[in-house]
Structures are given as structure tokens and as C-alpha cells.
């Protein structure tokens, strides 16, 4: 069976080697392997029937133990020769497949950037946050990695400031609580390089959703009376939970500058290696369209332990916001400050602070 073993070893080796990089080659090798399996199963089935006859003759005392062993050896040798001869007839098909594999490996080399540490789909979780790459099969050169589409997820501390003190964090004079986490940002972004392949400058723009949630201080709730939005005492029962949510559809436009660029050379051309985690500074602007403002109250009274009210806000909130952003990060982990240049609340809001100010942490970055 040495020829059979060698053939199957050859098939297994090339099938494993090309199963991911050359699906069409894998298919052809499987067809060839199936032919070999079919030959072996057919011949083995015939051999087993003859061996069963020998065993039956031995049980019926028609042959001796020595004759039984001799006949079994002769039958095994006969079918080994038969299998090898039939496999030899398939060598032409194997040679054709092998030639095509060699041709494709020479003229269509597989992506040399893909290693065990850099497969098509990647997930990285650590100090750099959550960083993922999905469906990178079409990216084969460093140039391809300089243009990306990603989905970013940020957890944000949203505050309100005044026009006179635009960067006063956690102001005690604010009508809302100073909360570490009360807002989220999701954005689908396109990024490309500015200048040559060695340039450390990138631009990106996208489309996202921002949701800011504010909780009034001192057990108060938001209310709207006579076209005025304000905070007031709650008188309907025992207040369990309350918040005011502003949700925006926004468009970010950023410039990203790589501080410690790392480079790689491919086909004699030097590229910035955008696959590496590098320190970067991000500066940009954004515009947002308000898509919803809701007051949420959850409370209990003498008649019910759980009452939930949601009230759509019709007054006191501006429909558009415009602002700027400045951040620093590495890999999928970025820290930024985002400031609304226009107030989130208008003159119909009886609030001391009306301008949005966010401190954000971008923890997740999913790259397509």
C-alpha cells in the first residue's frame, strides 16, 4: 500500500496548504481524493467478501489453519496490486491539478501579509480596547490597509456648560448631575490617507448616532409647561428613576495624525503600516440633527408599584448642534473631548447651563 499512502499524504498536504488561499484548488483536490477513496472502498469491499468466504470455509473445516492464512495473504496481495494499478490510472489527473497549483502560486501569489498573527478576521482585546477586523480577504497589499471603513463605539460622560465657561467640567451650578457615564456614540466611518503612501495624515468622515442622557439634581424631574422646559419637584409619588434624553444623527469629519509612524516595504515601495497600533492625535468637527428628545419617569404611588411615563419634548431643545473634537489614542483605544459650539438648549429652556461638553472613551473599533 506504499503508493496509496504516498498519494493520500500528497493530497492531504496540498489540501491543507491551499484550502484557505485557493478555494478552487481545494475543490479540485477534493474531487481527486474522492476518486481515490472510491477506488479503495470498492476494492476493499471485494476483498472483504473473499476473506469472509475463506473464514467460512475454515469454520466448516474445509481448509486448515495454514491454508486459511496462505489464502488470506494471497488475496491481500492481489487487492493491493489492484488498488495501486487503478490509482496509477489517476496520476494524469493529479499531475494536472499539481501543475495548476504551481502556476497559481507563481503568477497569483497569496497575500504575504496574512500570517498566523494576522488572519482575515481578527479580534484584539486589551489595553488598546476592543479592536476587530472583519472580511479582509480583498486586502492584499499595504496600500489596501490605508483605506478603511470602521464602526466605532464610545462611552461618554456628557455635561452641560455655560457660554462664559465652555470647558468647566462637572460644574456644581449645573441643573443636572455630574455623571461619569451617561452617553453613547456609534459611528460608521470611512478613512483614507492624505498625500503619499508614507504620509502620517488621514482624513475620515462618517455617519453616527449620539445619545445624551441627563438626570436632574436634588430629586427633581424635567417638565415642560407653557412652552418652557425646566426642572421641577416631582409630586406624583415616589420617584424611582428619571432622565432626559437627547438623540442626534450626526456627521463627524476628522483629521488623524500618526505620531510614531511605522513603515513596511512591499514590491520596492515604502508604505505606512496601518495594520500596526500607533499613537495618533485626532481633531475634527461634527454636525448633528436632533431626532428625538424624551423625558422618562418611573415611580410608584398608593395604587401601583411601577408606573412609567415617557413624554416627548416639544420645546426648549435646538434641532441642530455643531461642535469640535480633540483626542489622542492608540489602536482601538482613544480618549477625546467633544464640545458643542452651539447650545443644545434654546431660550425656551429654563436651565443655567445649555452647551454640551463630552469626555469620551472609544473602546471598540470594528474594521471592515
N, C-alpha and C positions, 0 to 999 in steps of 0.2 A: 504493500500500500504506500510505498515511499512517494511515488509520483502523485498520488491523490493528496497526501498530506502536504507536499510541497505546493501543489496548486492552490489548495484551500488557504494555506498560510499566506501565499502571494495575494489572493483575493482579499483576505481579511486586512492585510497591511494597507493596501491601496484604498479599500473602502473606508477605513478609519481616517486615512490621511486626507481624503478628498470629500468626505461626506458633508462637511460644512462649507467648504470653499467652492466645490463644484458639484452641485446637486445633480446635474445631468450626467456627470461621470459616475456618480454613486448609483444612479438608476441603471446605467448600462452594466456596471459591475454586478449589481444585484440580479440582472437578467442572466448573466453568465453563471453566477453562483447557483441560481435556481436550476439551471440546466445540469450542473454537476450534481446537485442534490437529487434531482430526478433520476439521473443515471444510477447513483449509489443506492437509492431506495428501491428501484426496480430490480437491480441485480441482487441486492441483499434479500429481497423478498423471495426471489427464485432460489437462492442458496439456502435460506431457512426451510423452504419446503423440502428440498432434497435431504437436508440434515435431519428433519423430522422423520422422513422415511427410514433413514439409517437407524435412528433411535428406536423406531417401531420394530424394525427387523431384529434389533438386539434384544428388545423386550420379549419378542416371540421366539427367541433362541434360534433364529435363522442364521445369525452370524456371531462370531466370537468377539471378545473384547478387543483383541488385537486387530481383527478385521474392521471393527467399528472405527477404531482410532485411525487406521490407514485410510479408510474411505473418507472420513471427515477431513483429513489433511489434504487428500487429492481434490475434494470439492472446493475447499477454501482456496487452494492454489489456482484452481480453474477460474473461479469468480474474481480473484484478484487480478488475474491476467485479463479477463474480460472487461473489468472496470477500467483498467489502465488503457486498454486499447480504445475504448469508447471515449475516454477523456481526451486521448490524443487527437481524436477527430474534431474536438472543440478548440484546439490550440489556435487555429486561424482566427476564430472569433476573439480569443483572449489577446492575441497579438494586435488586432485592430483596435481594441479598446486601449491597450497599453500605449500604442502609438499616438492615439488621440490625447491621452493623458499627458504624455511628454510634450506634444505640440502645444497644448493649452498652458502647461506650466512654463514653457519658454516664451510664447507670444502673448499670453494673458496672465502675467504673474499675479498671485494672490496678494492681498493687502499686507505689506510688510509691517504696517503699523499695528496690526492686531496681534497681540501676544496673550499669554495666559493671564496677564495682569490687565489686559485691555480688550475684553471680548466685545461683541456687538452691543450687548445690554450690560450696563454697569450700574452698580449701586455702591455708594460710599457713605458711611455714617460715622461721624467722629467729631473732632474739634472743628472741622470745616463744615459742620452741619450735615444735612442730608443732600447728597448730590447724586443724580441719576442720569444715565444716558440710555435712550431707547432707540431701537431701529437705526443703527449707524451703518448698515450694510453698504449704503451708497457713498460712504465717506472713505476714500482710499488714500488720499494724499494730505499732507499738512495744510494745503490750500483749502480743502473741503472743510476743515475744522475751524477755519477763520470766519465762517458764515454759519450762524446757528439760529435755531428757534427754541426758546425755552419757556417753561412755566415756573414763575417764582411765587413763593408763599411766604408772607411776612406776618409776624406777630408784633403789634404796635401798642404803644402807650399814647393815647390821644388826650390832649389837654386843650384848654381854651385860654387865650391870652388877650391882652388889650392892644390897641394900635400903638400906644405910647411905650409899652413894654413887650415887644414882639417875641422875645426869647426868654421870658421869665417862666422857667419850668416850675410846675407844681405850686402855683400861686395860691396863697391862703385866702385871697379875696375872691377867688372864683366861686361861681354858684354850683359847680359840680365837683364831685370827689376827685382827688388826685389818685388815679389807679395805674398800677404797673402794666396791666394788660386789659385793654377794653376795645381793641380794634383789630381788624384783619385786612390784609391786602392780597389780592390774587391778580396776577398779570401774565398774559401771554405776549412774549416779546420776540422781535426779530433783531439780530445783531450782526454787524458787518464791520470789516476793518476799514480805516481811513488811511489812504496812502499806500505805500508798497507793502510787500509781504513781511518786512521786518518792522513795520510801524507798530508802536505800542498803544495806538489810539484806536478806539472803536466807538461807533455810534449805535444806538438801539432805540427802537420805538415799539409801542405795543398797544394793547387794549386790556383794561383790567376793571376790577370791582373793588371798591373801598367801602368798608362799613365801620362807622364810628358810633360807639355806644357810651352815653353819658348818664351818670347817676347823680341826682341832686343831693346836696348836703343836708344834714340836720333832719333827716326823715321826711323831707318834702318830696313832692312829685311835680312833674311838668304838667301844665294845664294851659288851655287856650280859651280865653274869654274876651268877648268884644274885640275880636281880631288881634288880640295881643297874646303872645307866647310868654309864659313866665313860670316861676316855681312857686308852689303854694303848699299850705298844710293839707294833709290827707285826712278827710273826715268821714269816709265811708266804712271804716272798720279797721282791722289790724293789718297794716301793710306788711306783706311778706317779701315782695320784690318789685322793683321799679327801674325802668331805664328809658332813655330817649335815643332812638337810632336814626342816624343819617346814613343813607346808602347812595353811593355815587358810581356812575360809569365814567371811568377816567382814561385819558390817553397820556402815557408818560413818554418823554423824549430825553434820553440820557447820552452823555459822553463818558466813556470809561477809559481811564488811563492806567496802563500797567506799569507799576513802579520798578519791578525787578524782572524784566522780560527774559524768558528762556527761549533758546532757539534750537532748531533742528535743520539738517540739510537733507534734501530729497532731490535726486536727479540733478545734482550740482547747483541747486537753488536753495538759498538760506531763507527759512520761514520762522516767524514767531510761533512757538509751540503752544497753541491754545488749548492743548489737552492737559497741560500741567497746571497745578494750583499755584497761582501767582498773586502777589499783593497788588491791589488796584484801588484807585480813587474814582468815585462816580459823582458826577454833577449833572443836574438836569432840571427840567421844568415839567409841569403837568397841568392839564386842564380837566375839570370834572363836571359832569352833568348830574344833578340830583335826580334819582329815580324813585326815591321814597323816603318819607320821614314818619316815624310811628312812635307813639307813646305807649308803653307797656306797663300795666299794673297788675299785680297779683296780690290778693288779700283775702281775708276771711271776716265773717261777721256772725251775728247770732243765728243766722239762717243757713249759712253754708261755710264749710271749712276751706273751700277752694273756689275763688271767683277770679276769672282772668278777663281783663279788658284791654283791647287794642284800639287805639284811636289814631286815625290818620291826621297828620299835622297839615293844616291848610295855610297857616300864617306864621310869619317870623323867620322863615328859612329861605336863604337865597337859592336860586335854581342853578347857579354856576359858581365854581370856585377855580382859582388859578393860583399856582404856587411853585416853589422851588425845592430842590433836594440836593443834599450833600452827604456822601457816605464813604466808608472805607471797608475793605473786606479782603478775604482770601478764600478761593474756591467757592463753595456754596454758602459760606457764612459771611454776611455783610451787616454792618451797623450803619444806620443813616438817620439824619434829621430831615424832616419834611415840614415845610412851613407854608401855610396858606397866605398869599399876599392879599387876597380878597376875603372879607368876612364870611363865615358860614351862616351867620345870623344877621338879619337886617334890622331896620328901625322898629319893626313890629315885635321885636323880641326884647322883653324887659330883663336883660342879662348884663352883668358887669363886664364879662369877657366874651368876645364874639369871634375871635380869629382862631382857626385851628392850628395846632402845633403837635407834631407826632415824632416820637422816637421809635424807630423801627428796627427789628432784627429779622433779617432774611435768613431763615433756617433751611429752607428747601429750595432746590433748583433742579428741575427736571428738564434735561436737554434731549431734544428730538433730532 
